[in-house]
Amino acid sequence: MNSELCKKALEKVKNPNILVNLVSKRVRQLNSGGGSMSRPLVEASPSASMADIALMEIIEGKITYELPPETEVLTGDVKHHKRRKAS
């Protein structure tokens, strides 16, 4: 996997765990063969790996994601409230 592509994709996704899941799922789709989901959505060199293709698709905005509202707490997208000290 190209480290420069990883950095650029991480700027888009912000969460490395989500990025890994997006790339993993897309690589499975690309390797599955047949159907429109198994064709790359970007121009790539013949020597590019499936992971690099998935990263390029994320960078170019061809692949996006949306988190369900209940996962915002787990990913830190919700404002944190200060805890009160016990008296």
NUTITOR-992570 format. One record per residue (C-alpha): residue in three letters; x negated, y, z negated. Coordinates in Angstrom, 2 decimals, padded with zeros to 5 digits. Layout:
N
<rec><resn>ALA</resn><c1>X</c1><c2>Y</c2><c3>Z</c3></rec>
...
***
This chain:
87
<rec><resn>MET</resn><c1>000.00</c1><c2>000.00</c2><c3>000.00</c3></rec>
<rec><resn>ASN</resn><c1>-001.27</c1><c2>003.43</c2><c3>000.92</c3></rec>
<rec><resn>SER</resn><c1>-001.96</c1><c2>005.47</c2><c3>-002.24</c3></rec>
<rec><resn>GLU</resn><c1>-001.34</c1><c2>008.78</c2><c3>-000.47</c3></rec>
<rec><resn>LEU</resn><c1>002.12</c1><c2>007.59</c2><c3>000.61</c3></rec>
<rec><resn>CYS</resn><c1>002.81</c1><c2>006.48</c2><c3>-002.97</c3></rec>
<rec><resn>LYS</resn><c1>001.99</c1><c2>009.95</c2><c3>-004.31</c3></rec>
<rec><resn>LYS</resn><c1>004.20</c1><c2>011.67</c2><c3>-001.75</c3></rec>
<rec><resn>ALA</resn><c1>007.10</c1><c2>009.27</c2><c3>-002.38</c3></rec>
<rec><resn>LEU</resn><c1>006.75</c1><c2>009.73</c2><c3>-006.14</c3></rec>
<rec><resn>GLU</resn><c1>007.15</c1><c2>013.49</c2><c3>-005.64</c3></rec>
<rec><resn>LYS</resn><c1>010.54</c1><c2>012.75</c2><c3>-004.06</c3></rec>
<rec><resn>VAL</resn><c1>011.75</c1><c2>010.09</c2><c3>-006.50</c3></rec>
<rec><resn>LYS</resn><c1>010.09</c1><c2>011.39</c2><c3>-009.72</c3></rec>
<rec><resn>ASN</resn><c1>010.39</c1><c2>008.07</c2><c3>-011.60</c3></rec>
<rec><resn>PRO</resn><c1>007.80</c1><c2>005.35</c2><c3>-010.81</c3></rec>
<rec><resn>ASN</resn><c1>010.12</c1><c2>002.56</c2><c3>-011.94</c3></rec>
<rec><resn>ILE</resn><c1>012.84</c1><c2>003.68</c2><c3>-009.56</c3></rec>
<rec><resn>LEU</resn><c1>010.30</c1><c2>004.05</c2><c3>-006.76</c3></rec>
<rec><resn>VAL</resn><c1>009.11</c1><c2>000.46</c2><c3>-007.26</c3></rec>
<rec><resn>ASN</resn><c1>012.70</c1><c2>-000.78</c2><c3>-007.14</c3></rec>
<rec><resn>LEU</resn><c1>013.51</c1><c2>001.22</c2><c3>-004.00</c3></rec>
<rec><resn>VAL</resn><c1>010.41</c1><c2>000.00</c2><c3>-002.17</c3></rec>
<rec><resn>SER</resn><c1>010.96</c1><c2>-003.59</c2><c3>-003.29</c3></rec>
<rec><resn>LYS</resn><c1>014.57</c1><c2>-003.64</c2><c3>-002.12</c3></rec>
<rec><resn>ARG</resn><c1>013.72</c1><c2>-002.01</c2><c3>001.21</c3></rec>
<rec><resn>VAL</resn><c1>010.83</c1><c2>-004.43</c2><c3>001.86</c3></rec>
<rec><resn>ARG</resn><c1>013.24</c1><c2>-007.35</c2><c3>001.29</c3></rec>
<rec><resn>GLN</resn><c1>015.65</c1><c2>-005.78</c2><c3>003.79</c3></rec>
<rec><resn>LEU</resn><c1>012.90</c1><c2>-005.25</c2><c3>006.37</c3></rec>
<rec><resn>ASN</resn><c1>011.66</c1><c2>-008.83</c2><c3>005.97</c3></rec>
<rec><resn>SER</resn><c1>015.14</c1><c2>-010.37</c2><c3>006.17</c3></rec>
<rec><resn>GLY</resn><c1>015.27</c1><c2>-010.13</c2><c3>009.97</c3></rec>
<rec><resn>GLY</resn><c1>018.37</c1><c2>-009.60</c2><c3>012.06</c3></rec>
<rec><resn>GLY</resn><c1>020.89</c1><c2>-006.82</c2><c3>011.60</c3></rec>
<rec><resn>SER</resn><c1>020.45</c1><c2>-003.07</c2><c3>011.64</c3></rec>
<rec><resn>MET</resn><c1>019.13</c1><c2>-002.88</c2><c3>008.05</c3></rec>
<rec><resn>SER</resn><c1>016.03</c1><c2>-004.89</c2><c3>008.97</c3></rec>
<rec><resn>ARG</resn><c1>014.77</c1><c2>-002.31</c2><c3>011.49</c3></rec>
<rec><resn>PRO</resn><c1>012.47</c1><c2>000.50</c2><c3>010.33</c3></rec>
<rec><resn>LEU</resn><c1>014.10</c1><c2>003.94</c2><c3>010.17</c3></rec>
<rec><resn>VAL</resn><c1>010.80</c1><c2>005.70</c2><c3>010.99</c3></rec>
<rec><resn>GLU</resn><c1>008.10</c1><c2>005.41</c2><c3>013.61</c3></rec>
<rec><resn>ALA</resn><c1>005.25</c1><c2>003.33</c2><c3>012.20</c3></rec>
<rec><resn>SER</resn><c1>002.06</c1><c2>001.87</c2><c3>013.59</c3></rec>
<rec><resn>PRO</resn><c1>002.08</c1><c2>-001.89</c2><c3>014.24</c3></rec>
<rec><resn>SER</resn><c1>-000.53</c1><c2>-002.32</c2><c3>011.50</c3></rec>
<rec><resn>ALA</resn><c1>001.60</c1><c2>-000.59</c2><c3>008.81</c3></rec>
<rec><resn>SER</resn><c1>002.74</c1><c2>-002.84</c2><c3>005.99</c3></rec>
<rec><resn>MET</resn><c1>006.42</c1><c2>-003.17</c2><c3>005.13</c3></rec>
<rec><resn>ALA</resn><c1>005.74</c1><c2>-001.32</c2><c3>001.85</c3></rec>
<rec><resn>ASP</resn><c1>004.16</c1><c2>001.58</c2><c3>003.75</c3></rec>
<rec><resn>ILE</resn><c1>007.18</c1><c2>001.71</c2><c3>006.07</c3></rec>
<rec><resn>ALA</resn><c1>009.51</c1><c2>001.80</c2><c3>003.06</c3></rec>
<rec><resn>LEU</resn><c1>007.44</c1><c2>004.61</c2><c3>001.50</c3></rec>
<rec><resn>MET</resn><c1>007.52</c1><c2>006.61</c2><c3>004.75</c3></rec>
<rec><resn>GLU</resn><c1>011.30</c1><c2>006.19</c2><c3>004.89</c3></rec>
<rec><resn>ILE</resn><c1>011.60</c1><c2>007.56</c2><c3>001.35</c3></rec>
<rec><resn>ILE</resn><c1>009.25</c1><c2>010.47</c2><c3>002.10</c3></rec>
<rec><resn>GLU</resn><c1>011.20</c1><c2>011.42</c2><c3>005.24</c3></rec>
<rec><resn>GLY</resn><c1>014.52</c1><c2>011.26</c2><c3>003.37</c3></rec>
<rec><resn>LYS</resn><c1>015.83</c1><c2>008.28</c2><c3>005.33</c3></rec>
<rec><resn>ILE</resn><c1>016.35</c1><c2>006.36</c2><c3>002.09</c3></rec>
<rec><resn>THR</resn><c1>017.89</c1><c2>007.95</c2><c3>-000.97</c3></rec>
<rec><resn>TYR</resn><c1>019.32</c1><c2>006.77</c2><c3>-004.26</c3></rec>
<rec><resn>GLU</resn><c1>021.85</c1><c2>007.87</c2><c3>-006.83</c3></rec>
<rec><resn>LEU</resn><c1>021.89</c1><c2>006.93</c2><c3>-010.48</c3></rec>
<rec><resn>PRO</resn><c1>025.15</c1><c2>006.16</c2><c3>-012.24</c3></rec>
<rec><resn>PRO</resn><c1>025.94</c1><c2>008.78</c2><c3>-014.95</c3></rec>
<rec><resn>GLU</resn><c1>025.35</c1><c2>006.35</c2><c3>-017.82</c3></rec>
<rec><resn>THR</resn><c1>021.70</c1><c2>005.82</c2><c3>-016.77</c3></rec>
<rec><resn>GLU</resn><c1>020.85</c1><c2>009.50</c2><c3>-017.12</c3></rec>
<rec><resn>VAL</resn><c1>020.24</c1><c2>008.93</c2><c3>-020.83</c3></rec>
<rec><resn>LEU</resn><c1>017.79</c1><c2>006.13</c2><c3>-020.06</c3></rec>
<rec><resn>THR</resn><c1>015.82</c1><c2>008.12</c2><c3>-017.49</c3></rec>
<rec><resn>GLY</resn><c1>015.62</c1><c2>011.34</c2><c3>-019.52</c3></rec>
<rec><resn>ASP</resn><c1>017.76</c1><c2>013.46</c2><c3>-017.18</c3></rec>
<rec><resn>VAL</resn><c1>019.92</c1><c2>014.69</c2><c3>-020.07</c3></rec>
<rec><resn>LYS</resn><c1>019.01</c1><c2>017.55</c2><c3>-022.37</c3></rec>
<rec><resn>HIS</resn><c1>017.67</c1><c2>016.25</c2><c3>-025.66</c3></rec>
<rec><resn>HIS</resn><c1>019.17</c1><c2>017.42</c2><c3>-028.92</c3></rec>
<rec><resn>LYS</resn><c1>016.98</c1><c2>018.00</c2><c3>-031.96</c3></rec>
<rec><resn>ARG</resn><c1>017.63</c1><c2>015.65</c2><c3>-034.83</c3></rec>
<rec><resn>ARG</resn><c1>018.46</c1><c2>017.11</c2><c3>-038.19</c3></rec>
<rec><resn>LYS</resn><c1>016.15</c1><c2>016.28</c2><c3>-041.03</c3></rec>
<rec><resn>ALA</resn><c1>017.68</c1><c2>014.30</c2><c3>-043.85</c3></rec>
<rec><resn>SER</resn><c1>018.10</c1><c2>016.42</c2><c3>-046.96</c3></rec>
***
